[in-house]
């Protein structure tokens, strides 16, 4: 608005100077023409001012904070240790025979027992003789048998046996159990598998 007044004043003063100098009077403009000329000049000045203003440059995007978890200390895997199994009697149930090692020459009627490992991995077998009625023999022994192998025990007596077999081989870990009662001097078998121990007659 100030620019419009200033422009109008310049036009009026110019007209006065020209008239005062005695020059021929210029053709007179109507009041409407003067007003339109002043408005046009004002719009020109406003347009040039707007053009001179620098354009707004968008700001670079700001980094959005994320909730990234901090690194945790992961323990290194320890090397596995080789485990050596030792002969351990079954858990005691109060029976004195539970913690007794079966004699290598037990008293009683003799029999033979074959332990057959039908698996592909080595097994440990614990064999336990329940107390015999006539001679009072009882106790346990432990045997190691290779995969697809067997062993024959010929220094045992007739009676009822409980067997437990297990393997810690990574190719086939298992534990199984079974029982049977050889009642004559023939060779009886216990067939060991990953699922069970099967008692087979002569």
Buried (B, 14 or more C-beta within 10 A) or exposed (E): EEBBEBBBEEBEEEBEEEEEEEEEEEEEEEEEEBEEBBEEBBEEBEEEEEEEEEEEEEEEEEEEEEEEEEEEEEEEEEEEEEEEEEEEBBEEEEEEBBEBEBBEEBEBBEBBBBBBBBBEBBBBBBBBBBBBEEEEBBBBBBBEBEBEBBBEBEBBBBBBBBBBBBBBBEEBEBEBEBBBEBEEEEBBBBBBBBEEBBBEEE
